[in-house]
Each structure stands twice: as structure tokens, then as C-alpha cells.
Amino acid sequence: MKIFITGLPLEVGEDELTAVFGDFGQVKSLRIIKDRETGQSRGFGFVEMPVEEEAKEAIKRMNGGDYNGNRIKVAEAQEKPNTGGGAGGGGGFRRSNRTEKSY
């Protein structure tokens, strides 16, 4: 199960966060999202735990809790909707609908 965490203190590193979630079970992967230009944490990240029950327990016990002075939110990650912006996805300009008649 993939977990989304927000409200992370900027100084928290991936090793520390892996250890915290490791208290609930095996951590398959963990990633703190960082700013491309500065490399500084953006205050949110993702954890993947292979055992759903352990992940749900982590969510239940950590959501709304205090983490180094910050109130964090922890929830099951939602799949990002496909917006069609990738290859063959429309290109961002209006195309006429071939079935419409023009007058």
C-alpha cells in the first residue's frame, strides 16, 4: 500500500522517516519530494509498505500526530488521474471535432 505524508518538517530525512515507519512493519520504498532547484524538502512524501494491515496501522496511529513540532497528515495515496498530457494526449490546443458541421 502506498501512503502519502504531508506536513513533514523540512529537516526530516528519508533514513529517519524510514525508521519511523519501520516501527509499524516493512518499508518497501520511501521518497521525500524535493524542490528541483534547491534540493530542499517540499514537506511531503510517499511510503510504500507491502503489508496492507501494517500500512493501515501506520496511517491510523500517525495521522494528525506531532512530528518534530509539525502536525502531519498521513493517508492512503490516491492514484494521480491521467490528464492526457503525455504522448498523444492532445497537446494543449483545441482541435475541431470532425463530426461537427461547420457553417
Buried (B, 14 or more C-beta within 10 A) or exposed (E): BBBBBBBBEEEBEBEEBEEBBBEBBEBEEBEBBBEEEEEEBBBBBBBBBEEEEBBBBBBEEBBEEEBEEBEBBBEEEEEEEEEEEEEEEEEEEEEEEEEEEEE
